[in-house]
Amino acid sequence: MKVTWAALTLLSTSLFFGCHRNPPRGETPDSGAAPSPPSAASASQADDGQWLMAAKDYANTRFSGLHEITTDNVANLKLAWSFSTGVLRGQEAAPLVVNGTMYVVTPYPNILYALDLTQPGAPVKWTFNPRPAAASQGVACCDVVNRGAAYADGKVVFNTLDNHTVAVNASTGQQVWNATLGDINRGETLTMAPIIVKGKVLVGNSGGEMGIRGWVTALNLADGSQAWRAYHTGPDKDVLIGPQFKPFYASDRGTDLGVSSWPPDQWKIGGAGMWGWISYDPELDLIFYGTANPGPWNPELRPGDNKWACTLFARRPETGEAVWAYQYNPHDLFDHDSINEHLVLDLQMNGQMRRVLVHPERNGHMYVFDRQSGEVLSAKPFAFTNTSTGVDLNTGRLQYVEEKKPVTGKVVRNICPAEPGAKDWQPSAYSPKTGLLYFGHQNLCEDMEGLEVSYIEGTPYVGANVKMYAGPGGNRGAFTAWDPVNGRVVWSLKENFPVWSGTVVTAGDVAFYGTMDGWFKAVNARTGDLLWQFKVGSGIVGQPITYKGPDGKQYVAVLSGVGGWAGGIVAGNLDPADPTAALGFVNAMSDLPAHSTKGGTLYVFSL
């Protein structure tokens, strides 16, 4: 979801909400014992100790082969050094570590710091300030965040809020090139971490609540020139759908579905951006990513499947040509963007080794795909949901619950999961040692009322009032270990607030994550036992990493600084007395200011 903080407050009005409610009925995840570890081949690969992209690798596993820090000694972690970014907004980025230097990108104004890891305390080597347009802050949704940079061929590449992608010389901090990709006057911003594949820098836009037209663009790493752009709505030629496009399911086949599945011309302002994660399979030579929500939120104003919003695409990285697609949420009802990570894994499914994608979707289901064909092999609920009864594996269609569908002028109550989904952007991690997926997520429900809305360029285009609150059990978040082969929860740790941070898991069988009230935690990856925790200065919504320093030691790093959509009440100074602020998220987070102040500090730990 994407919309300005001021607009979120203005657009939302109070919804009545009872303090006591009956326990909701719906789908709940299965639980069971941990599986046997898979083949140790991938688990035993040497790790160079660096971190070149936000996701660690093309497969988006966020797994580190480093094993100096183990379940036996992680309790001895100490703070090695820290660094203030000087920016007090939501710190969602993953630091990079390349050749003895750490690179950190801040939220707006998107300052890039290079820190010298070869020197005590990691002093600043250089600073690059791209000076993005101040007006971009008024267009950004959910805080002015940035999710990190990528490194390749001596360049650090990152995005700015005002739609520039910038390449900087990693050694000197000098700008190599600067490409303009979008226009804040149309409601577009850039918040995602780019990924670099075969000399192409891949970037997608944000702004689904501003009536944008979503796209992914490939820039040539050498000079920043545009190689291709694939739109996510409109005719096939714009979506880069051609004769090689072969979706697995019938509902995704047809000509110009990006036009015919919308009311006339509404595809031109239909959202479907791409502000999340892109993965890559070198063997199949395919990139995989999901698109964001259609606009406006009120689904009654946009009849049809609204392709290609909420869609998984498989494309050729050098040309952008679409090979297959799958729509997670046809005619999306609840702002359930499909931008979450798609992990490229090889798993033993039903006695057969399969090349799969694993995707924790906002609609509350954990999808496992055959990544060559696009067939859904399984889609089990990983959190409580009462908005659907599951996925029909014959048709691929999500089965909505009729009485939970939003209605114009009527408040529909107890919708679970809420607009941020059962899990939002916060990336998971997979360990080939345990065979488990680890991820933070939220446990939120909501009341929603559909509204009439008109499109005005560059202004919010939402059409809904929303009010969120804690889901079943009262905890607003959890950190969960999931068995993707058997489709079940192995263990899960309840947290008071949504777990909005990323995750890293290591060959030492330790998983790290952070909480919105400022605890950085290490847990046993096999059992979930808490092994260590450290109280930082502000809530954590960033992505932890681990690396090998020039001294040969293993370090763990994370940015602290509460914010993002979940932490907007603190980062955006929103009124806790207004339950509809931040499109209803404030109602679920009104107590956060008592548990976290603003921050912007990098913390680095070692034994």
N, C-alpha and C positions, 0 to 999 in steps of 0.2 A: 504494500500500500504506500501511496505517496501524496502529501498535502501540507500546506503551510500550518505552523502552530497557531498563528492568529486565526487563520481560517477555520481550523478545527474547532476552536472555541466558539467562533461566531456561527458556524454551521449547525452545531449541535444544540439541542434543547433538552430540558429535563424530561426523563422518562420515569414513570412510577415504578418502584421496585420494592417488593416485600422483603422484610428482613428474615423471614422464616419461609422455607420452601420444602416441599417434599423431595426426598432423594430422587434424582432423575433416573429414568430407565433408558438404556441404550447399549451400544456395543462396547465391550471392555476387552483389553488385551489378554491373551493367554500367558501363563507363567510356566516355568519349568526349569530343569537343571541345565547347567552349562554343557555345550556340546564338546565332543572330543576335538582337540586342535586339528586343523587341516594340515596338509603337507607343509613341512618346515622350510621348503625351498625359498619362498618369498620372505619368510620371517628371518632367515639367516643371511640375507643379502647384506653386504657391507654398506654402512651409512657413512657418507663423507662428513657428516656433522654440520652441514650447511643447511640453509633454508632459503631457497631461491624464488619461491612463489608462495602466496598466502596458504594454499592447500597442501604445501610440502611437495606434492608430486602430481603428475597428470591424472592419476587415478583418484585424486581427492581423498586419500586415506588419512592424511595427517598422522601417519605412523612414523615414529623414529626408531631406527635400529640401535640407537645408543642405549647402553645398559649399565653405565657406571652407577646411576641412581636406580635403586631397586626397592622392592617392598621391604627389605630388611634394613635399609639405611636411609630411606627418604625422610624419616623423622628427624634426621640430622641436618636437613636443609637450613641454610642461613642466607640472609640477605647479603649479596655480594656487592651490589651497587644499585643506584637508582638515577633517574634522569627526569626532570620536569620538562614537558613539552611546551608549557606556557599557554596552553589552550584548554579552556575549561568547558568542553562539550563532550558528547559521547565518543569515547575512544574505542572504535570497533575494529581497528586495524590489526593485522598480524605483522610484527617486525620481520625483516629479512636479514639473513646473515650470509655474507659472501666474502670470501678471501680476507678474513680478519676484520671486516667492517659490518656494523649493524646499520640498517636503514629503517627509519621510522617516518611514516606519514601521519600528519595530524588531521583532525576534522578541519572544516573551514577555519583558517585560510589555507589549508592544505600545504603546510610547510613540510619539506623533506629534510630530515636530519641524517647525516652520516656520522656515526660514532666509532671511534678507533678502539677496537677490542684488544689491540696489542699493548695499550697503555693502561696504567692503573686508573680505575674509575671511568674508563671509556670516554675520554673527552671528545668534544665535537671536532670533527675533521673539517667539515664544511656544512653550510646551510643553503638550501635553495628555496626561495619564496616565489611562487608563481603569480601571486597577487591576483586571485580571481575576483570577478566583479562582485561587489558587496550586495548587489540586488539579487544575486542567486540565493542568498539566505532566505529571502521572502518566498521563494518558489519551492524550496526543499521541503520534503515530507520528513517527519519523524526525526528531527534533529539534523544537523549539517554534517553527517558522518562521512567517513571514508574507510573502506575496508582493506586497504593495503596496496602494495606495489608488486611488481614482478621484475626479475632480472634476466637478461640474456645479452650475450655478445658485448659485454662491457657497458651496458646501458641499464639504468633503473627507470622503469616506465610506470607512471601512475596517472590517475585522473583527478581533475579539479571539479569542484561543485558546479562551475559555470560552463561545463561541457567541453573542456579542453583535455586532450591526452598529451602528456609531456614526456619526452625522453631526455634523461640527464646522464652525462658522462659519470660513471660510477666512481672513477678515481678523482676527478677534479671538481665535480659539482656544476660543471658548465652545461647549459642547455644545448642539446643536439638538435631537437626539433620540437615543434608545438603544433598540434593539429586541432582544429575546431570541428566538433562533431555535431553539436546541437544548438538550440536557441532557448535561453531562459524565458524569452517573451512568449514562447509556445508552451511553457510549463515544463520543459525538459531540464534535467540535471544529470550528473554522473556521480555515483557513489560506490560503484563496484570495484573490486580489485581486478585489473586486467590479467589475462593469461596469454602467454606467447607460445605459439605452435607453428613450427616450420616457417619461421621468419615472419609470421603474421601476429600482430597485436590485436586481440579480440576484446571488444568493449560493447556493452549494451547500455541503453538509457533508462532513466527513472522518470516517474511522473504519471503513473496510472490514474491518479485522482485529479489530474489537471487536463484530461482530454488530449493527451499526446497520441502519437502513432508510434508504437514500439518497434525497435530494430536491434539487430546486432551488426556491428561494423568491424571489418578487418582492415587494419593499417599495416603497411609494409614497415617492418622494424628498421630497415636501413634509413628511410627518409621520412616516414610518417605519412606518405601518400596513401590514399584509399585504394584498397585492392578490391573490396566488394562490400555491399550492404544488403542484408536480408531483412525486409519488413515482416512484421508478424500479423498484419491484417492487409486486406486488399487482394488484387488479382495474383494469380500464380507467378507471373513474371516478376512481380515485386517481391514475392516471398521466396523466390529462387526455387520454385517447384517446377520440375521438368520431367522428361520421360523416364528418368531413373528413380523417381519418387514412388515407393512401394510400401505404404502403410500396411500394418498387419490386419487392422480392423476395418470393416466396411464403412463405418461412420466417418472415418478419416479419409475416405477415397472420394474423388469427384473433382470437377473442374471449378476453379475459382471459388472454393468454399470460403475463402477469406472475404468474399463479397456477399455471396448468397446467404450466408448464415447470420447476416445482420439486417436490420432495417435499412432502407435506402440511404446510402452515403454515411451511415453511422460508423462504418469501419474506419473512416478517416480520422475519427476522434475516439477510437475504441480502446485506447490504452495498450495493454499487452507488451509492456516494456521488458527489459531483461537486466535486472540489477543484482543478480546473485552469482551463482557459481557455474563455471564451464569445466568439463573434464574432457579427456582425450585418450583414445585407444590407438596407439601407433600401429598395431597389427591390422586392425580394420581400417585405419586411417579415417576415423570419424571423431568429430567433437560432439558432445552431448550437453544440452542445457535446456532449462525450462523457462517459459515465458510467464509474465505477470498477469494480474487480474484485468478483466475487461472493465470499461467504464460506461456509464456510472455504476455505482454499487447497486442501486435499485434494479433488480433483474427484470422487473416488469416493463422497464423503459427500453429494453433491448432484446426482444424475443429472438429466439434462435440459439444455435450452439455457440455463436460468437467466436469463430475460429480466426486466428490461431492463438487466442488467449489461453492461459493455463495449460500449455502444451509442451511436451517434451519433443525436441527436434534432434535428429541425428544428421549432421552435415559434413561435407568435405571441407577441411580447413583452408585449402588453397583457393577454392572457388566459391564456397558458401552453398553449393548445390545441396538441396535437401534430399536425403536418402529415405528416411521414414519419419513419421511423427505419430504421437499419441496424445490425445487430449484428456488430461486428468479430470477436469471439472467442466464438462460441457455446460454452457449457459451458467457460468459460475454464480452462485447465490450469496457467497459470504466473503468476498475479497480474498479468496484462497489462492494467492499467487503460487505458481509452481517453480519458483526460482531456487528452491533448496538444492543442495548438492546431489549429484548422481555419482556414486562411487563405482569405479570400474574394477570388478572383482571376478575371480574364477572360483566358483563354489560347486560343491557336490550336491546337486539337487535331484532328489528321487533316484539316487544311485547312479547318477550320470553327471560328469563334470561339465558344467555349463559356463559360458562366457556371459556374465550378467551385469546389469546395473542395479544398484540398490539405492532407493530414494525414500527418505522420510518426508511424506507430503503433508502440507498444511491441513488437509482434510482428515488427518489422523490415521492414515493407513501407510504401512511400510510396503512399498512396491518392490518387487524383484522382476526384472525384465530379462529376456534374451536380448542382448544388446546388438545382435546382428539383425534380427527380424523385427523387434519391437513387440513381441508377444509378452503379455503379462503372465508370469509364472505363479506369482502369489501376490496378495495384497491384504495383509492382516492388520487389524487395528493395533496401534501401539499405545493409544491413550483412549480415554472415554470419548465416545461420539454418539450423539443421538440425531444427527442431521442426515445420516445415510445408513443403509443396512449392509453396505459392503459393495464390492466390485463384482459384476457379472463377468467371469473369466471367458465366457463364450463370446460376448459382445465387446468386452472391455469397458463397459459403461458403469460409472458410479451410480448407485441406486439411491436417489434422494428420498427423504421422508417428507411426504406431502405437507403435513401440518407444521413443519418447521420452515417452509418457504416464506421469504419476506413478502409483505403485502403493502401496497401504497396506502398510507393513512391508517394503518393498523399496527399495533405493537405486538410482535411475536416474541414470546418469552421463552427463556431457558433453552437457548440455542447453544449447543456444545459440539465442537469447539467454537470459540469466538473468532472474530475477524483475523487476529494474528495466527490463527490455526493452532493445532496441537503442537506444532513446532514451526518457528519462523526461520529466518536466514541463518541463525547461529549454527555453524558447521559441526558435523559429527566427526568421529575418528574411528578407524577400523584397525584391529590388531590381527594380523595373520597368525600370531601365536595362540590367541584364545579363540579366534573365529567369531568374535563379538564386535558389535557396533556400539559406540558410546556417544551419547548426545544429551545436551541439556534441552529442556523444552518447558512449555507452560501448561497449566491446568486451569483454563478460563472458560467461562460461559458468558452469555450476553442476552440482552433484550434488544430487538432491532425493529425500527419502523421505517418503511420505505417512503420517500418523499419525491415530489415532482422537482425537476431541476432543469435549467436551460444551460446550454454551452456558451461560454464567453472565453475567448482565447486567453490562455495564461492565468485563468482563475480556477478555483476549485470546482470540480464537476463530480459530485459524490451522490447526492440524492438519498441520504439515509441519516437517521439518528440512531446511535448505538450507545449502550451502557453495559460495561463488562464487570464481572465479579468472579470470585474464586469458584472453581468447579467442585465436583464431588470430593469430599474429604477435607476441604477448606484450605489445603496447601495450594499455592498459586504456581508452583513449579516443581520440577523433578530432574534428577540426573539418572539416566537409565542405560543399562546394558541389554542389548537385544541380540538374539540368535537369528540371523537372517535365513539360515537353512531351514530351521524348524518353525520360524515365525512366531517367536514368543519372547516375553520378558524373562531375563535370567535374574536380574536384581534391579531395584530402583530405589533411589534415595529421595525422599520428599524434601523440598525446600520451601521456605515461606514465600519467597518471591519467584517470579519466572526466572529460569536459568537462561540468561540472554547472552552468555559467553560462548565462545567456541571451546573445542576440546582438543587435547593432544594425548596420544597414548604411546608408550615406549616398549622397547624390548625388555625393559626391566619390570614389565607387568604393572606399571603405574599409569593411571589416567589422571590428568589435571583439568580442572575447570574452576571458574570463579562465580561468585554470587553477587547479586545486586546490592546486598548490604555489606560488601567489601571483604569477603573471605576468599582467599585463594587456597584451593583444596587439592590434596593428592589422595587418591583412593586406590585400593587393591583392585586391579582390573579383573581379577577372577571372582572376587567375593563382594566387592563394594565396600569393604571395611575402610573407614576413614583412618589414614595413616599420618597425616600432617595437615596443618592449616596455618595460614598467616593472615593477619588483619592488615589490609592496605588502607590507603587514605580515602578512597572513594569506591563506589560500587564498580564491579567488573562487567563490562560488556564486550571486551576485546577477545582476541584469539591467542591463546598461549602457544608458545613454540619452545623447542629445546634444541640446543646446538652444542658443538664442541668448540671450546675456545682455543686461541693460539697456545695456551698453556697445556692443552690436552685434556682439560677437565670438561665435564658435562655441565651445562647451565640450562636453566629454565627461565623464560622471560614472559611477562604479560603486561599489557597496558591497563591501568586503572583510570577510571573517569566515567561515571555513570551517565547514561543518556540513551540515545536511540528512541524509538517509539515507546518502549516500555518505561524508560527512564526520563521521558520528556517532562514530567512534572518537576524534576529537579533541574535538568539541563535547560529547559525552556522557561523556568520560573512560572509554571502554570498554577492556577489557583486550585488548591485541593478541595475547596468548597464547591467547585463546579464539577459535578460528576460526569458531564458530557464532554469536558475538554479532552483534547487529543483523540477525538472521535470515540470517546467513552473509555479510553484506557485509564484516565485519571481516577475513575470510580473504583478501579481495581487496585490502584497504587497510591491512594491518598495518604497512606502512612509512610511511604518511602522517604520523604524529607526528614523524618525522625531517625532514619537508619543510615542515610548517606547524604553527604554534601557533594558539591561539584569537585571534579578533580581532573588531572591530566598528567599522570606520572607513570613512567616505565619502571618496573621492578624486575631485577635479575637475581636469581638465587643459585647457589651451588652448595655442595657438601663442604 
